[in-house]
């Protein structure tokens, strides 16, 4: 599941596609025609927990209710990382400038 999500980063992967990896096409378990979705949800929950054991800030797997999941695009990860870096290294002023927390120098984030 991780391989499919990560190699298709930024693209939606359906519950069915994820379930097929584990049990094969056409297999169904759970309650009703869509019962396999709860199984996929449980798989993803366990995968997230394992990643968060290594990195508490892990949130690269996005849920798309009623469809499936998506691994965040690298650009989104870089933007989030940049924002986190700016937040920890500086203080934003009301005018949109940032001030370095250590030196006090101001700059405008790009």
N, C-alpha and C positions, 0 to 999 in steps of 0.2 A: 504494500500500500504506500509506504513512504517513497519507494522508488517511482511509482506511477505519479504520485502527486508532485514530487520534486522535479522529475524530468518534464513535467507539463506545467511548470511554474507560471502563474498568471492565468491559467486556463481552468475552467470548471471541470471537475471530474464527478460523474454521477454516482449516486449511491450504488446503482446496479454495477457499474464498472468496477468499483472498489470491492463489492461483494463477490464478483466473479473471480477476482484474484485469489480469494480464500477458498471458495467452494466450487468454482467453475460455472460456466454459463448455464442458465436454466434452473439451477438448484435454488430452492426457496425454503426458508425456515422462518419461524416467527409466526405471528398472527395475521392472516389475510394475505392479499396479493402484495402488500407493501411492507410486510413484517420484517423483511431483511434489513430495512432502514435502521431499526433499533439495534440490530447486530452491528452494522457499520458504525453507528454512533458509539457503541461500546468499544469497538476496535480503536477508533480515533481517540477516544478518551484515554485509553491505555497508552497509545503512542505519544500523545501530548504529555502524559504524566512522566513517561520515561525521558523525554527530551527535557522537561522541566526539572527533573532530578539532576541533570547535567548543567542546565542553564535556566535559572528561575524566571528569566524574562522571555522565554520562548513563547512565541505566539504566531508562528509562521503559517499555521494551518487555519484557514478561514472557513467558517461554516456558511453555506448558502441554503437556508431553510427551504425544504421542499424539493431540492435538487441534489445537493452533494457538498463537496468540499473543494478548496483551492489552496495551493501553496502560494504564498505571497510572491509577487514579482520582485526580482532583485532591486529594481529602482525604488520600490516602496520600502524595502528593507534599508536601503542606503539613506533615504530621506528620513526615516524614523531614527536611524542611528545618528545622523547629523543633528536632528532636532534634540535628541537625548544628550549629545555631546555639548551642544550650545547651552542647553538647560543647565548642565552640571558645571560648565566652565564660565558661564556668564549670566548676567541678569538683564532681561529685556526692559528697556525704558518705554514710556508711553509713546514716544516718537518713533518707535520701531527700531531704534538702535540697540545694540547690546553693549554691555560693559563687562569686561573681563573681571572675573571674581578675584583673581590674584593681584593683577597690576592696576586695575581701575581704568585701563584704557578703553575708550569706546570705539565701536566699529559697527558697520551695517551688515548684517548677515545676508548672504546671497542665496 
